[in-house]
Amino acid sequence: MTEDEILSEFVESRIIKGQFVRQFPIGIRRLTDNYGETAKDEGELKLLVGVYCKYADAICITKTQKDWNIDHPIIAMELRRKIKLEDVARGERGDLIWVFEVKSRLNAEALGQVLIYHRLFSEDHPQFEVKKGIICKVSDDLIEPVCRKCHVEVFII
């Protein structure tokens, strides 16, 4: 079963309800802060962001309204590329966002990725409460307790 199929099964289960977005770009704020002044122009900055940003397998916006309050133009551009404007959620302090990593089997790589993606997403969108989750078909008795200690929820589908 592919990661897309596992994610689709999870979304259809409605264990977490909300607006799911696949392959969500994260780390954009850090990239623009690091390279914004050295890029020759906005086109080169967009290229740097497009090449070097990370992508969470999925995020889930658990509260949706008409628009997202975004104060960073490149983050806004990336969001609008990924989500239809009428489907975008308005980000308000306290809104809950899930950042998900999807794997067929729970492993240390998935844990590391979701921890990094959570941190980068929180930097990009500090107004949200952000939770971490790993969606998989098979658990691991050694990794799952570590996930709990790191406040990462594991969803076995």
TALINSUL-V220309 format. One record per backbone hydrogen bond with DSSP energy under -1.0 kcal/mol. NH is the residue of the N-H (numbers start at 0). CO is the residue of the C=O. If there is no record, write none. Layout:
# TALINSUL-V220309
NH;CO
NH;CO
This chain:
# TALINSUL-V220309
5;1
6;2
7;3
8;4
9;5
10;6
11;7
12;8
13;10
18;60
20;58
22;56
23;55
25;53
30;26
31;27
32;28
33;29
34;30
35;31
38;34
44;40
45;41
46;42
47;43
48;44
49;45
50;46
51;47
52;48
53;25
55;23
57;99
58;20
59;97
60;18
61;95
69;67
75;71
76;72
77;73
78;74
79;75
80;76
81;77
82;78
86;83
87;84
93;126
94;91
96;128
97;59
98;130
99;57
100;132
102;134
105;137
110;106
111;107
112;108
113;109
114;110
115;111
116;112
117;113
118;114
119;115
120;116
121;117
122;118
123;119
124;120
127;124
128;94
130;96
132;98
133;152
134;100
135;154
136;103
137;103
143;139
146;142
147;143
148;144
149;145
150;147
151;146
152;131
154;133
156;135
